[in-house]
Amino acid sequence: MFEFYIFKYMLGTLYIVSTPIGNLDDITYRAISTLKEVDYVFCEDTRVTKKLLSRFEINTPVQTYHQHSDRAKYMEVVEMLKSGTNIALVTDAGTPGISDPGNELIEYVYKNISDAKIVPIPGASAVITALSVSGFPTDKFVFMGFPPHKNKRKKFFLEVMNNKYTTVLYESSHRIEKTLRELSEVLEEENEIVVGRELTKKFESFYRGKISDVANMKIPAKGEFVIIIRITN
């Protein structure tokens, strides 16, 4: 029993830290203090994260964790936590685990450390940011992430069409025109959408209207996009 309590005392904490989606001033005081106090920050791109850390004079060492990380990286995190190391997990922008591989690491930690301590440090999320200004019903909504690049796109958009609630998608600059066109092909004419571009950044902009109208707007194919669809089945 004595040894068991020593083990619990030594167990490190994994903090899931939300970071700004564009404007660096959107970081929280709690996020800054957490990033300063942990032993390591695991991130998608060290260049992006080091820029953020430098802005707030945070000198915590960084290591990479991203969608291509293998099982050895998962095991490394588990062993670090078991040895009492405190770790912060961040994504390039927004909340880890939301449309990125952070959820896979969290699941692995829970499966391998029965009493794992995983603490959320909330903050920015592009989904919630866009929904907050959409004017669409948000008491219930469906988030579907990024549409597939190639295979199963038709199935994906048919699922969107059959949803009952306000639906949110992400899209990149490379496929925004294609995605809007494909949405206009499956949705009813009266379906309204909002497209948010470069949220919280200098060139933040919103485009709203019926799907056919927005699909024909000259939206700059630059930056990152959130698409919100008002379902009127």
C-alpha positions in Angstrom: 0.0 0.0 0.0 2.8 2.4 0.9 4.5 1.8 -2.5 1.2 2.4 -4.3 0.8 5.9 -2.8 4.4 6.8 -3.7 3.6 5.8 -7.3 0.5 8.1 -7.4 2.5 11.0 -5.9 5.1 10.6 -8.6 2.7 10.3 -11.5 3.0 13.3 -14.0 0.1 15.2 -15.4 -0.8 15.6 -19.1 -2.3 19.0 -19.8 -4.4 19.5 -23.0 -3.7 23.2 -23.7 -5.7 25.2 -26.2 -3.8 27.8 -28.1 -4.9 30.8 -30.3 -6.4 30.0 -33.7 -4.8 33.2 -35.1 -4.6 36.2 -32.9 -2.0 35.4 -30.2 -3.7 37.7 -27.7 -6.5 35.1 -27.4 -4.3 32.8 -25.3 -5.5 32.5 -21.6 -3.5 33.3 -18.5 -4.0 29.8 -17.4 -2.5 28.4 -20.6 0.5 30.7 -20.3 1.2 29.6 -16.7 0.7 25.9 -17.6 3.1 26.1 -20.5 5.7 27.8 -18.2 5.3 25.2 -15.4 5.4 21.9 -17.3 8.6 20.0 -18.0 7.9 19.6 -21.8 5.5 20.8 -24.5 4.6 18.3 -27.1 3.4 20.0 -30.4 2.7 19.5 -34.0 5.3 21.9 -35.5 8.1 23.1 -33.2 8.5 26.2 -35.4 4.9 27.3 -34.8 4.9 26.5 -31.1 8.3 28.1 -30.5 6.9 31.4 -32.0 4.0 31.3 -29.5 6.3 30.4 -26.6 8.7 33.2 -27.5 5.9 35.8 -27.6 5.1 35.0 -23.9 8.7 34.4 -22.8 8.2 30.7 -22.2 11.4 28.6 -22.3 9.9 25.2 -21.8 11.6 22.5 -24.1 9.4 21.3 -27.0 9.1 17.9 -28.6 7.0 16.8 -31.6 3.8 14.9 -31.6 1.7 14.9 -34.8 -0.4 12.7 -37.0 2.6 10.8 -38.3 4.0 10.0 -34.8 4.4 6.2 -34.3 3.6 4.1 -31.3 7.0 4.7 -29.9 6.1 8.3 -29.3 2.9 7.2 -27.4 5.0 4.9 -25.3 7.5 7.7 -24.6 4.8 10.0 -23.3 3.4 7.2 -21.0 6.8 6.5 -19.6 7.5 10.2 -19.0 4.2 10.5 -17.1 4.9 7.4 -15.1 8.2 8.9 -14.0 6.5 12.1 -12.8 7.1 14.3 -15.8 4.5 17.0 -16.5 3.6 17.4 -20.1 1.5 20.0 -22.1 0.0 18.9 -25.4 -0.7 21.6 -27.9 -1.8 21.8 -31.5 -0.7 24.4 -34.0 -3.9 26.3 -33.4 -7.0 25.7 -31.3 -7.8 22.8 -29.0 -5.9 19.5 -29.2 -8.0 16.5 -30.0 -10.5 18.4 -32.1 -10.0 17.3 -35.7 -6.3 16.3 -34.9 -4.6 13.2 -33.5 -4.5 14.5 -29.9 -7.4 12.2 -29.0 -5.4 9.1 -30.0 -2.7 10.0 -27.6 -5.2 10.7 -24.8 -6.9 7.4 -25.4 -3.5 5.6 -25.3 -2.6 7.2 -22.0 -5.9 6.3 -20.4 -5.5 2.7 -21.5 -1.9 2.4 -20.2 -2.2 4.4 -17.0 -5.3 3.4 -15.0 -5.2 6.5 -12.8 -3.9 8.9 -15.4 -4.3 12.6 -14.7 -5.3 14.5 -17.8 -6.3 18.1 -17.3 -8.0 20.3 -20.0 -6.9 23.9 -20.3 -9.7 25.4 -22.4 -9.4 28.2 -24.9 -9.9 28.9 -28.6 -11.7 26.6 -31.0 -12.6 27.5 -34.6 -15.8 25.5 -34.4 -17.2 27.5 -31.5 -15.8 30.8 -32.7 -17.6 30.5 -36.0 -20.8 29.2 -34.5 -21.0 32.1 -32.1 -21.5 34.6 -35.0 -23.5 32.4 -37.4 -26.9 33.3 -36.2 -27.9 29.7 -36.8 -29.5 27.4 -34.2 -26.7 26.1 -31.9 -28.5 24.3 -29.2 -27.7 21.2 -31.2 -25.1 21.0 -33.9 -23.0 18.4 -35.8 -19.2 18.8 -36.3 -17.9 16.7 -39.2 -14.3 17.9 -39.5 -12.6 18.0 -42.9 -14.2 16.3 -45.9 -12.2 13.4 -47.3 -9.7 14.6 -49.9 -10.6 12.0 -52.6 -12.4 8.8 -51.6 -15.8 8.8 -50.0 -16.5 12.5 -50.7 -19.9 11.8 -52.2 -20.9 9.7 -49.2 -19.6 12.5 -46.9 -21.8 15.2 -48.5 -24.8 12.9 -48.5 -24.4 12.6 -44.8 -24.3 16.4 -44.5 -27.5 16.6 -46.5 -29.2 14.1 -44.2 -28.2 15.8 -41.0 -31.0 17.2 -38.8 -29.0 20.0 -37.1 -26.7 22.9 -37.9 -23.6 21.3 -39.4 -20.0 22.5 -39.2 -17.1 21.6 -41.5 -13.5 22.6 -41.8 -11.8 23.1 -45.2 -8.4 24.2 -46.6 -7.7 26.8 -49.2 -6.8 24.0 -51.7 -10.4 22.6 -51.7 -12.7 25.3 -50.6 -14.1 26.0 -54.1 -14.6 22.3 -54.8 -16.3 21.8 -51.5 -18.7 24.7 -51.9 -19.6 23.4 -55.4 -20.2 19.9 -54.1 -22.4 21.2 -51.3 -24.5 23.2 -53.7 -25.1 20.0 -55.7 -26.5 18.1 -52.7 -28.2 20.7 -50.6 -31.6 22.3 -51.2 -31.7 25.8 -52.7 -33.0 27.3 -49.5 -30.2 26.0 -47.3 -28.2 28.9 -45.9 -24.5 28.7 -45.1 -21.8 30.8 -43.4 -18.2 30.6 -44.5 -15.7 32.0 -42.1 -12.2 32.7 -43.4 -9.0 33.3 -41.4 -10.8 33.6 -38.1 -9.3 36.1 -35.6 -6.6 37.1 -38.1 -6.0 40.3 -39.9 -8.1 39.3 -42.9 -10.9 37.6 -41.1 -14.1 37.6 -43.2 -17.5 36.0 -43.3 -19.7 35.1 -46.3 -23.3 34.2 -45.8 -26.4 33.5 -47.8 -28.0 30.7 -49.7 -25.7 27.9 -50.7 -26.0 28.7 -54.4 -25.2 32.3 -53.8 -22.2 31.7 -51.6 -20.8 29.1 -53.9 -20.7 31.8 -56.6 -19.0 34.4 -54.5 -15.4 35.2 -55.2 -14.0 34.0 -51.9 -10.2 34.2 -51.8 -8.8 30.7 -51.8 -6.3 31.6 -49.1 -6.2 30.7 -45.5 -8.3 28.3 -43.4 -12.1 28.0 -43.5 -15.0 27.0 -41.4 -18.3 26.2 -43.1 -21.6 26.3 -41.2 -24.7 24.9 -42.8 -28.3 25.7 -41.6 -30.2 22.5 -42.2 -33.8 23.0 -43.3 -35.0 19.5 -43.9 
